[in-house]
Amino acid sequence: MATINPYVTFSGNCEEAFNFYRTVFGGEFAFLGRFDQMPEDVNHARSEDDNKNIMHISLPISKETVLMGSDTGGEWASKNIVGTNVSISIGATSKEEADRLFKGLSEGGKITMTLENTFWGDYFGMCTDKFDINWMVNFNPNTQ
């Protein structure tokens, strides 16, 4: 069975927000990656400020729940609107489950990132469903 976790997007203050959440919930970050760790993309130039921002961060809240987030940057920042900056992240238990969930959720909606193998090793995609809810579908083959 897949897991579901909240994913919050920020406009440059993700690290500050997650340091605050850590004081509230306790614990340690399971992952903290910055944009400068991403491969260069000629279609999406990043400034030095963007490179310092958070690409992905995760803070375990309980055994079942992880609060996740990132900063938007560059050309994506204009699309980040406070109040609609939350996605639901699904951790699938197999590639087949990820495909099934992604196909179902994106039907009648909009695919914002094709479900594919990523540079960080996961099978990942993003979509907005026909009700304007943002979804992230992820399968990590190392969790099998």
VMD Tcl script that builds the backbone (N, CA, C; Angstrom):
set m [mol new atoms 432]
animate dup $m
set s [atomselect $m all]
$s set {name element resname resid chain x y z} {
  {N N MET 1 A 0.849 -1.184 0.000}
  {CA C MET 1 A 0.000 0.000 0.000}
  {C C MET 1 A 0.891 1.243 0.000}
  {N N ALA 2 A 0.535 2.201 -0.802}
  {CA C ALA 2 A 1.285 3.450 -0.919}
  {C C ALA 2 A 1.159 4.290 0.348}
  {N N THR 3 A 2.147 5.155 0.559}
  {CA C THR 3 A 2.084 6.122 1.652}
  {C C THR 3 A 1.781 7.494 1.058}
  {N N ILE 4 A 1.145 8.349 1.856}
  {CA C ILE 4 A 0.799 9.701 1.406}
  {C C ILE 4 A 1.360 10.696 2.408}
  {N N ASN 5 A 2.069 11.723 1.903}
  {CA C ASN 5 A 2.687 12.738 2.748}
  {C C ASN 5 A 2.490 14.123 2.147}
  {N N PRO 6 A 2.417 15.158 2.990}
  {CA C PRO 6 A 2.302 16.526 2.474}
  {C C PRO 6 A 3.641 17.017 1.928}
  {N N TYR 7 A 3.585 17.792 0.846}
  {CA C TYR 7 A 4.772 18.376 0.222}
  {C C TYR 7 A 4.488 19.860 0.022}
  {N N VAL 8 A 5.254 20.711 0.699}
  {CA C VAL 8 A 5.018 22.151 0.689}
  {C C VAL 8 A 6.131 22.844 -0.098}
  {N N THR 9 A 5.745 23.771 -0.962}
  {CA C THR 9 A 6.697 24.498 -1.791}
  {C C THR 9 A 6.809 25.937 -1.307}
  {N N PHE 10 A 8.038 26.423 -1.230}
  {CA C PHE 10 A 8.327 27.765 -0.720}
  {C C PHE 10 A 9.015 28.609 -1.786}
  {N N SER 11 A 9.069 29.906 -1.557}
  {CA C SER 11 A 9.721 30.837 -2.490}
  {C C SER 11 A 11.018 31.367 -1.905}
  {N N GLY 12 A 11.906 30.468 -1.509}
  {CA C GLY 12 A 13.220 30.882 -1.016}
  {C C GLY 12 A 13.417 30.751 0.478}
  {N N ASN 13 A 12.380 30.429 1.240}
  {CA C ASN 13 A 12.540 30.323 2.691}
  {C C ASN 13 A 12.226 28.918 3.223}
  {N N CYS 14 A 12.398 27.913 2.378}
  {CA C CYS 14 A 12.129 26.530 2.785}
  {C C CYS 14 A 13.013 26.117 3.967}
  {N N GLU 15 A 14.293 26.423 3.895}
  {CA C GLU 15 A 15.204 26.019 4.973}
  {C C GLU 15 A 14.794 26.655 6.299}
  {N N GLU 16 A 14.455 27.928 6.272}
  {CA C GLU 16 A 13.995 28.619 7.483}
  {C C GLU 16 A 12.730 27.963 8.026}
  {N N ALA 17 A 11.787 27.661 7.141}
  {CA C ALA 17 A 10.528 27.044 7.561}
  {C C ALA 17 A 10.774 25.668 8.166}
  {N N PHE 18 A 11.610 24.855 7.524}
  {CA C PHE 18 A 11.844 23.512 8.032}
  {C C PHE 18 A 12.661 23.507 9.323}
  {N N ASN 19 A 13.540 24.476 9.498}
  {CA C ASN 19 A 14.222 24.593 10.800}
  {C C ASN 19 A 13.203 24.907 11.885}
  {N N PHE 20 A 12.220 25.743 11.556}
  {CA C PHE 20 A 11.139 26.025 12.504}
  {C C PHE 20 A 10.325 24.760 12.785}
  {N N TYR 21 A 9.908 24.038 11.735}
  {CA C TYR 21 A 9.115 22.818 11.925}
  {C C TYR 21 A 9.874 21.796 12.762}
  {N N ARG 22 A 11.188 21.749 12.594}
  {CA C ARG 22 A 11.998 20.818 13.388}
  {C C ARG 22 A 11.957 21.176 14.868}
  {N N THR 23 A 11.874 22.484 15.190}
  {CA C THR 23 A 11.765 22.869 16.605}
  {C C THR 23 A 10.409 22.480 17.172}
  {N N VAL 24 A 9.398 22.438 16.317}
  {CA C VAL 24 A 8.050 22.076 16.762}
  {C C VAL 24 A 7.902 20.558 16.896}
  {N N PHE 25 A 8.292 19.815 15.853}
  {CA C PHE 25 A 8.067 18.373 15.807}
  {C C PHE 25 A 9.232 17.561 16.352}
  {N N GLY 26 A 10.437 18.167 16.422}
  {CA C GLY 26 A 11.624 17.425 16.830}
  {C C GLY 26 A 12.178 16.616 15.678}
  {N N GLY 27 A 13.169 15.806 15.977}
  {CA C GLY 27 A 13.748 14.927 14.967}
  {C C GLY 27 A 14.828 15.597 14.149}
  {N N GLU 28 A 15.299 14.841 13.180}
  {CA C GLU 28 A 16.353 15.300 12.275}
  {C C GLU 28 A 15.881 15.152 10.837}
  {N N PHE 29 A 16.462 15.934 9.959}
  {CA C PHE 29 A 16.117 15.839 8.550}
  {C C PHE 29 A 16.612 14.502 8.005}
  {N N ALA 30 A 15.740 13.789 7.316}
  {CA C ALA 30 A 16.128 12.536 6.674}
  {C C ALA 30 A 16.917 12.821 5.399}
  {N N PHE 31 A 16.636 13.974 4.778}
  {CA C PHE 31 A 17.341 14.377 3.565}
  {C C PHE 31 A 17.271 15.888 3.441}
  {N N LEU 32 A 18.354 16.495 2.986}
  {CA C LEU 32 A 18.398 17.912 2.653}
  {C C LEU 32 A 19.299 18.055 1.440}
  {N N GLY 33 A 18.715 18.405 0.300}
  {CA C GLY 33 A 19.479 18.595 -0.932}
  {C C GLY 33 A 19.228 19.977 -1.502}
  {N N ARG 34 A 20.269 20.567 -2.047}
  {CA C ARG 34 A 20.174 21.908 -2.625}
  {C C ARG 34 A 20.190 21.833 -4.149}
  {N N PHE 35 A 19.716 22.903 -4.798}
  {CA C PHE 35 A 19.650 22.932 -6.248}
  {C C PHE 35 A 21.019 22.779 -6.899}
  {N N ASP 36 A 22.092 23.201 -6.224}
  {CA C ASP 36 A 23.412 23.060 -6.840}
  {C C ASP 36 A 23.850 21.597 -6.949}
  {N N GLN 37 A 23.090 20.685 -6.356}
  {CA C GLN 37 A 23.392 19.261 -6.473}
  {C C GLN 37 A 22.716 18.634 -7.695}
  {N N MET 38 A 21.857 19.400 -8.362}
  {CA C MET 38 A 21.182 18.922 -9.578}
  {C C MET 38 A 22.128 19.048 -10.766}
  {N N PRO 39 A 21.994 18.162 -11.724}
  {CA C PRO 39 A 22.763 18.345 -12.971}
  {C C PRO 39 A 22.343 19.650 -13.652}
  {N N GLU 40 A 23.270 20.284 -14.347}
  {CA C GLU 40 A 22.965 21.504 -15.088}
  {C C GLU 40 A 21.957 21.203 -16.184}
  {N N ASP 41 A 21.090 22.164 -16.467}
  {CA C ASP 41 A 20.084 22.028 -17.519}
  {C C ASP 41 A 20.113 23.304 -18.344}
  {N N VAL 42 A 20.492 23.197 -19.603}
  {CA C VAL 42 A 20.608 24.380 -20.463}
  {C C VAL 42 A 19.273 25.094 -20.642}
  {N N ASN 43 A 18.162 24.398 -20.433}
  {CA C ASN 43 A 16.839 25.010 -20.578}
  {C C ASN 43 A 16.359 25.715 -19.314}
  {N N HIS 44 A 17.045 25.495 -18.193}
  {CA C HIS 44 A 16.637 26.083 -16.920}
  {C C HIS 44 A 17.873 26.588 -16.172}
  {N N ALA 45 A 18.316 27.783 -16.509}
  {CA C ALA 45 A 19.475 28.371 -15.846}
  {C C ALA 45 A 19.129 28.717 -14.400}
  {N N ARG 46 A 20.102 28.538 -13.510}
  {CA C ARG 46 A 19.902 28.854 -12.091}
  {C C ARG 46 A 20.912 29.908 -11.661}
  {N N SER 47 A 20.453 30.847 -10.843}
  {CA C SER 47 A 21.350 31.846 -10.290}
  {C C SER 47 A 22.085 31.244 -9.088}
  {N N GLU 48 A 23.100 31.926 -8.602}
  {CA C GLU 48 A 23.819 31.468 -7.404}
  {C C GLU 48 A 22.874 31.397 -6.202}
  {N N ASP 49 A 21.949 32.364 -6.100}
  {CA C ASP 49 A 20.968 32.333 -5.008}
  {C C ASP 49 A 20.082 31.099 -5.111}
  {N N ASP 50 A 19.623 30.789 -6.333}
  {CA C ASP 50 A 18.797 29.594 -6.534}
  {C C ASP 50 A 19.571 28.333 -6.173}
  {N N ASN 51 A 20.851 28.282 -6.507}
  {CA C ASN 51 A 21.666 27.108 -6.211}
  {C C ASN 51 A 21.733 26.809 -4.720}
  {N N LYS 52 A 21.620 27.820 -3.875}
  {CA C LYS 52 A 21.683 27.641 -2.419}
  {C C LYS 52 A 20.343 27.193 -1.835}
  {N N ASN 53 A 19.283 27.346 -2.613}
  {CA C ASN 53 A 17.954 26.989 -2.116}
  {C C ASN 53 A 17.773 25.480 -2.035}
  {N N ILE 54 A 16.708 25.081 -1.352}
  {CA C ILE 54 A 16.425 23.675 -1.097}
  {C C ILE 54 A 15.730 23.044 -2.306}
  {N N MET 55 A 16.338 21.976 -2.850}
  {CA C MET 55 A 15.729 21.200 -3.921}
  {C C MET 55 A 14.731 20.210 -3.321}
  {N N HIS 56 A 15.110 19.595 -2.194}
  {CA C HIS 56 A 14.220 18.671 -1.482}
  {C C HIS 56 A 14.702 18.529 -0.042}
  {N N ILE 57 A 13.727 18.499 0.863}
  {CA C ILE 57 A 14.019 18.280 2.270}
  {C C ILE 57 A 12.907 17.405 2.841}
  {N N SER 58 A 13.254 16.535 3.760}
  {CA C SER 58 A 12.229 15.707 4.397}
  {C C SER 58 A 12.493 15.634 5.896}
  {N N LEU 59 A 11.417 15.773 6.664}
  {CA C LEU 59 A 11.456 15.724 8.120}
  {C C LEU 59 A 10.447 14.681 8.595}
  {N N PRO 60 A 10.930 13.524 9.073}
  {CA C PRO 60 A 9.995 12.533 9.604}
  {C C PRO 60 A 9.233 13.100 10.806}
  {N N ILE 61 A 7.916 12.965 10.765}
  {CA C ILE 61 A 7.050 13.451 11.840}
  {C C ILE 61 A 6.621 12.283 12.724}
  {N N SER 62 A 6.397 11.140 12.114}
  {CA C SER 62 A 6.043 9.914 12.830}
  {C C SER 62 A 6.525 8.743 11.989}
  {N N LYS 63 A 6.218 7.540 12.433}
  {CA C LYS 63 A 6.609 6.353 11.671}
  {C C LYS 63 A 5.958 6.354 10.288}
  {N N GLU 64 A 4.763 6.893 10.189}
  {CA C GLU 64 A 4.009 6.876 8.936}
  {C C GLU 64 A 4.075 8.158 8.137}
  {N N THR 65 A 4.460 9.275 8.737}
  {CA C THR 65 A 4.324 10.577 8.090}
  {C C THR 65 A 5.657 11.309 7.987}
  {N N VAL 66 A 5.903 11.871 6.800}
  {CA C VAL 66 A 7.087 12.685 6.557}
  {C C VAL 66 A 6.624 14.008 5.955}
  {N N LEU 67 A 7.033 15.120 6.553}
  {CA C LEU 67 A 6.780 16.432 5.977}
  {C C LEU 67 A 7.904 16.707 4.990}
  {N N MET 68 A 7.540 17.021 3.743}
  {CA C MET 68 A 8.535 17.249 2.704}
  {C C MET 68 A 8.345 18.631 2.098}
  {N N GLY 69 A 9.404 19.157 1.508}
  {CA C GLY 69 A 9.292 20.458 0.888}
  {C C GLY 69 A 10.462 20.812 0.009}
  {N N SER 70 A 10.338 21.970 -0.637}
  {CA C SER 70 A 11.393 22.509 -1.492}
  {C C SER 70 A 11.118 23.982 -1.753}
  {N N ASP 71 A 12.134 24.648 -2.282}
  {CA C ASP 71 A 11.969 26.010 -2.784}
  {C C ASP 71 A 11.671 25.934 -4.266}
  {N N THR 72 A 10.921 26.904 -4.736}
  {CA C THR 72 A 10.842 27.085 -6.173}
  {C C THR 72 A 11.959 28.050 -6.506}
  {N N GLY 73 A 12.305 28.152 -7.752}
  {CA C GLY 73 A 13.390 29.055 -8.097}
  {C C GLY 73 A 13.280 29.517 -9.525}
  {N N GLY 74 A 13.939 30.596 -9.810}
  {CA C GLY 74 A 14.004 31.103 -11.173}
  {C C GLY 74 A 12.635 31.255 -11.787}
  {N N GLU 75 A 12.471 30.688 -12.972}
  {CA C GLU 75 A 11.226 30.838 -13.722}
  {C C GLU 75 A 10.035 30.170 -13.043}
  {N N TRP 76 A 10.280 29.236 -12.115}
  {CA C TRP 76 A 9.172 28.546 -11.454}
  {C C TRP 76 A 8.590 29.363 -10.305}
  {N N ALA 77 A 9.339 30.312 -9.768}
  {CA C ALA 77 A 8.913 31.047 -8.587}
  {C C ALA 77 A 7.599 31.797 -8.809}
  {N N SER 78 A 7.369 32.287 -10.009}
  {CA C SER 78 A 6.145 33.060 -10.260}
  {C C SER 78 A 4.897 32.192 -10.161}
  {N N LYS 79 A 5.055 30.874 -10.255}
  {CA C LYS 79 A 3.911 29.973 -10.180}
  {C C LYS 79 A 3.607 29.537 -8.754}
  {N N ASN 80 A 4.450 29.904 -7.811}
  {CA C ASN 80 A 4.261 29.506 -6.420}
  {C C ASN 80 A 3.358 30.521 -5.723}
  {N N ILE 81 A 2.174 30.090 -5.354}
  {CA C ILE 81 A 1.204 30.966 -4.709}
  {C C ILE 81 A 0.903 30.411 -3.325}
  {N N VAL 82 A 1.172 31.210 -2.289}
  {CA C VAL 82 A 0.901 30.770 -0.927}
  {C C VAL 82 A -0.567 30.401 -0.809}
  {N N GLY 83 A -0.817 29.231 -0.246}
  {CA C GLY 83 A -2.175 28.727 -0.125}
  {C C GLY 83 A -2.456 27.609 -1.111}
  {N N THR 84 A -1.767 27.653 -2.256}
  {CA C THR 84 A -1.895 26.562 -3.230}
  {C C THR 84 A -0.552 25.884 -3.432}
  {N N ASN 85 A 0.338 26.072 -2.481}
  {CA C ASN 85 A 1.702 25.565 -2.612}
  {C C ASN 85 A 1.899 24.219 -1.915}
  {N N VAL 86 A 0.844 23.422 -1.847}
  {CA C VAL 86 A 0.928 22.115 -1.215}
  {C C VAL 86 A 0.567 21.039 -2.238}
  {N N SER 87 A 1.360 19.986 -2.262}
  {CA C SER 87 A 1.079 18.817 -3.092}
  {C C SER 87 A 0.931 17.616 -2.178}
  {N N ILE 88 A 0.302 16.583 -2.682}
  {CA C ILE 88 A 0.232 15.324 -1.961}
  {C C ILE 88 A 1.239 14.388 -2.613}
  {N N SER 89 A 2.178 13.904 -1.814}
  {CA C SER 89 A 3.223 13.028 -2.313}
  {C C SER 89 A 2.872 11.586 -1.981}
  {N N ILE 90 A 2.886 10.741 -3.006}
  {CA C ILE 90 A 2.573 9.329 -2.824}
  {C C ILE 90 A 3.854 8.525 -2.987}
  {N N GLY 91 A 4.167 7.701 -1.997}
  {CA C GLY 91 A 5.288 6.772 -2.086}
  {C C GLY 91 A 4.753 5.407 -2.482}
  {N N ALA 92 A 4.884 5.049 -3.754}
  {CA C ALA 92 A 4.381 3.771 -4.256}
  {C C ALA 92 A 5.300 2.636 -3.813}
  {N N THR 93 A 4.737 1.434 -3.731}
  {CA C THR 93 A 5.508 0.264 -3.304}
  {C C THR 93 A 6.085 -0.515 -4.482}
  {N N SER 94 A 5.731 -0.134 -5.714}
  {CA C SER 94 A 6.288 -0.766 -6.906}
  {C C SER 94 A 6.179 0.206 -8.075}
  {N N LYS 95 A 6.949 -0.062 -9.113}
  {CA C LYS 95 A 6.886 0.762 -10.316}
  {C C LYS 95 A 5.507 0.634 -10.955}
  {N N GLU 96 A 4.943 -0.560 -10.916}
  {CA C GLU 96 A 3.618 -0.790 -11.492}
  {C C GLU 96 A 2.548 0.001 -10.734}
  {N N GLU 97 A 2.657 0.027 -9.410}
  {CA C GLU 97 A 1.706 0.808 -8.621}
  {C C GLU 97 A 1.856 2.291 -8.939}
  {N N ALA 98 A 3.102 2.770 -9.069}
  {CA C ALA 98 A 3.339 4.175 -9.422}
  {C C ALA 98 A 2.693 4.496 -10.763}
  {N N ASP 99 A 2.878 3.619 -11.753}
  {CA C ASP 99 A 2.270 3.830 -13.076}
  {C C ASP 99 A 0.747 3.900 -12.975}
  {N N ARG 100 A 0.154 2.976 -12.230}
  {CA C ARG 100 A -1.305 2.917 -12.095}
  {C C ARG 100 A -1.843 4.174 -11.414}
  {N N LEU 101 A -1.203 4.567 -10.309}
  {CA C LEU 101 A -1.664 5.751 -9.579}
  {C C LEU 101 A -1.503 7.015 -10.415}
  {N N PHE 102 A -0.358 7.157 -11.076}
  {CA C PHE 102 A -0.098 8.346 -11.885}
  {C C PHE 102 A -1.089 8.437 -13.046}
  {N N LYS 103 A -1.328 7.315 -13.710}
  {CA C LYS 103 A -2.276 7.304 -14.829}
  {C C LYS 103 A -3.667 7.712 -14.344}
  {N N GLY 104 A -4.094 7.153 -13.231}
  {CA C GLY 104 A -5.416 7.478 -12.702}
  {C C GLY 104 A -5.541 8.920 -12.269}
  {N N LEU 105 A -4.545 9.427 -11.539}
  {CA C LEU 105 A -4.615 10.798 -11.035}
  {C C LEU 105 A -4.510 11.840 -12.141}
  {N N SER 106 A -3.737 11.543 -13.177}
  {CA C SER 106 A -3.542 12.542 -14.236}
  {C C SER 106 A -4.649 12.515 -15.291}
  {N N GLU 107 A -5.500 11.487 -15.263}
  {CA C GLU 107 A -6.574 11.395 -16.249}
  {C C GLU 107 A -7.517 12.596 -16.115}
  {N N GLY 108 A -7.659 13.341 -17.191}
  {CA C GLY 108 A -8.510 14.526 -17.182}
  {C C GLY 108 A -7.841 15.745 -16.571}
  {N N GLY 109 A -6.603 15.576 -16.123}
  {CA C GLY 109 A -5.853 16.674 -15.518}
  {C C GLY 109 A -4.686 17.090 -16.398}
  {N N LYS 110 A -3.581 17.482 -15.752}
  {CA C LYS 110 A -2.414 17.973 -16.481}
  {C C LYS 110 A -1.156 17.338 -15.902}
  {N N ILE 111 A -0.339 16.752 -16.756}
  {CA C ILE 111 A 0.947 16.209 -16.328}
  {C C ILE 111 A 1.947 17.355 -16.314}
  {N N THR 112 A 2.563 17.606 -15.162}
  {CA C THR 112 A 3.542 18.689 -15.047}
  {C C THR 112 A 4.972 18.168 -15.110}
  {N N MET 113 A 5.179 16.887 -14.808}
  {CA C MET 113 A 6.472 16.219 -14.987}
  {C C MET 113 A 6.176 14.751 -15.265}
  {N N THR 114 A 6.595 14.292 -16.420}
  {CA C THR 114 A 6.349 12.910 -16.823}
  {C C THR 114 A 6.938 11.949 -15.796}
  {N N LEU 115 A 6.226 10.875 -15.520}
  {CA C LEU 115 A 6.717 9.832 -14.616}
  {C C LEU 115 A 7.892 9.145 -15.295}
  {N N GLU 116 A 9.087 9.278 -14.702}
  {CA C GLU 116 A 10.302 8.745 -15.321}
  {C C GLU 116 A 11.388 8.526 -14.279}
  {N N ASN 117 A 12.436 7.809 -14.682}
  {CA C ASN 117 A 13.586 7.630 -13.804}
  {C C ASN 117 A 14.310 8.963 -13.691}
  {N N THR 118 A 14.732 9.310 -12.466}
  {CA C THR 118 A 15.352 10.606 -12.208}
  {C C THR 118 A 16.833 10.463 -11.903}
  {N N PHE 119 A 17.532 11.600 -11.883}
  {CA C PHE 119 A 18.958 11.591 -11.586}
  {C C PHE 119 A 19.244 11.141 -10.154}
  {N N TRP 120 A 18.258 11.252 -9.246}
  {CA C TRP 120 A 18.485 10.824 -7.862}
  {C C TRP 120 A 18.141 9.344 -7.658}
  {N N GLY 121 A 17.698 8.678 -8.721}
  {CA C GLY 121 A 17.502 7.239 -8.667}
  {C C GLY 121 A 16.076 6.759 -8.473}
  {N N ASP 122 A 15.135 7.666 -8.248}
  {CA C ASP 122 A 13.746 7.275 -8.061}
  {C C ASP 122 A 12.979 7.378 -9.376}
  {N N TYR 123 A 11.853 6.747 -9.416}
  {CA C TYR 123 A 10.885 6.834 -10.513}
  {C C TYR 123 A 9.864 7.850 -10.031}
  {N N PHE 124 A 9.739 9.010 -10.712}
  {CA C PHE 124 A 9.021 10.153 -10.150}
  {C C PHE 124 A 8.296 10.923 -11.240}
  {N N GLY 125 A 7.112 11.436 -10.886}
  {CA C GLY 125 A 6.365 12.310 -11.778}
  {C C GLY 125 A 5.405 13.186 -10.998}
  {N N MET 126 A 4.952 14.263 -11.637}
  {CA C MET 126 A 4.022 15.194 -10.992}
  {C C MET 126 A 2.862 15.485 -11.932}
  {N N CYS 127 A 1.692 15.679 -11.341}
  {CA C CYS 127 A 0.516 16.040 -12.126}
  {C C CYS 127 A -0.445 16.852 -11.270}
  {N N THR 128 A -1.366 17.503 -11.951}
  {CA C THR 128 A -2.482 18.182 -11.304}
  {C C THR 128 A -3.730 17.479 -11.796}
  {N N ASP 129 A -4.542 16.998 -10.860}
  {CA C ASP 129 A -5.720 16.240 -11.283}
  {C C ASP 129 A -6.818 17.162 -11.789}
  {N N LYS 130 A -7.904 16.571 -12.239}
  {CA C LYS 130 A -8.992 17.357 -12.832}
  {C C LYS 130 A -9.702 18.244 -11.821}
  {N N PHE 131 A -9.359 18.114 -10.540}
  {CA C PHE 131 A -9.927 18.974 -9.496}
  {C C PHE 131 A -8.915 20.017 -9.022}
  {N N ASP 132 A -7.804 20.181 -9.759}
  {CA C ASP 132 A -6.720 21.129 -9.466}
  {C C ASP 132 A -5.950 20.802 -8.196}
  {N N ILE 133 A -5.873 19.514 -7.849}
  {CA C ILE 133 A -5.055 19.066 -6.724}
  {C C ILE 133 A -3.719 18.589 -7.285}
  {N N ASN 134 A -2.618 19.053 -6.674}
  {CA C ASN 134 A -1.274 18.698 -7.128}
  {C C ASN 134 A -0.837 17.384 -6.491}
  {N N TRP 135 A -0.288 16.500 -7.307}
  {CA C TRP 135 A 0.171 15.179 -6.862}
  {C C TRP 135 A 1.608 14.949 -7.308}
  {N N MET 136 A 2.356 14.245 -6.468}
  {CA C MET 136 A 3.706 13.765 -6.787}
  {C C MET 136 A 3.676 12.263 -6.556}
  {N N VAL 137 A 4.090 11.510 -7.549}
  {CA C VAL 137 A 4.124 10.048 -7.418}
  {C C VAL 137 A 5.580 9.620 -7.488}
  {N N ASN 138 A 5.991 8.835 -6.512}
  {CA C ASN 138 A 7.387 8.447 -6.384}
  {C C ASN 138 A 7.498 6.960 -6.071}
  {N N PHE 139 A 8.452 6.315 -6.709}
  {CA C PHE 139 A 8.819 4.942 -6.340}
  {C C PHE 139 A 10.323 4.896 -6.203}
  {N N ASN 140 A 10.776 4.461 -5.032}
  {CA C ASN 140 A 12.197 4.303 -4.770}
  {C C ASN 140 A 12.512 2.808 -4.845}
  {N N PRO 141 A 13.240 2.361 -5.870}
  {CA C PRO 141 A 13.502 0.919 -6.022}
  {C C PRO 141 A 14.333 0.335 -4.881}
  {N N ASN 142 A 15.012 1.161 -4.122}
  {CA C ASN 142 A 15.830 0.677 -3.007}
  {C C ASN 142 A 15.019 0.360 -1.753}
  {N N THR 143 A 13.712 0.645 -1.771}
  {CA C THR 143 A 12.879 0.370 -0.600}
  {C C THR 143 A 12.145 -0.956 -0.714}
  {N N GLN 144 A 12.392 -1.696 -1.776}
  {CA C GLN 144 A 11.717 -2.985 -1.959}
  {C C GLN 144 A 12.285 -4.018 -1.001}
}
mol reanalyze $m
mol bondsrecalc $m
mol representation Tube
mol addrep $m
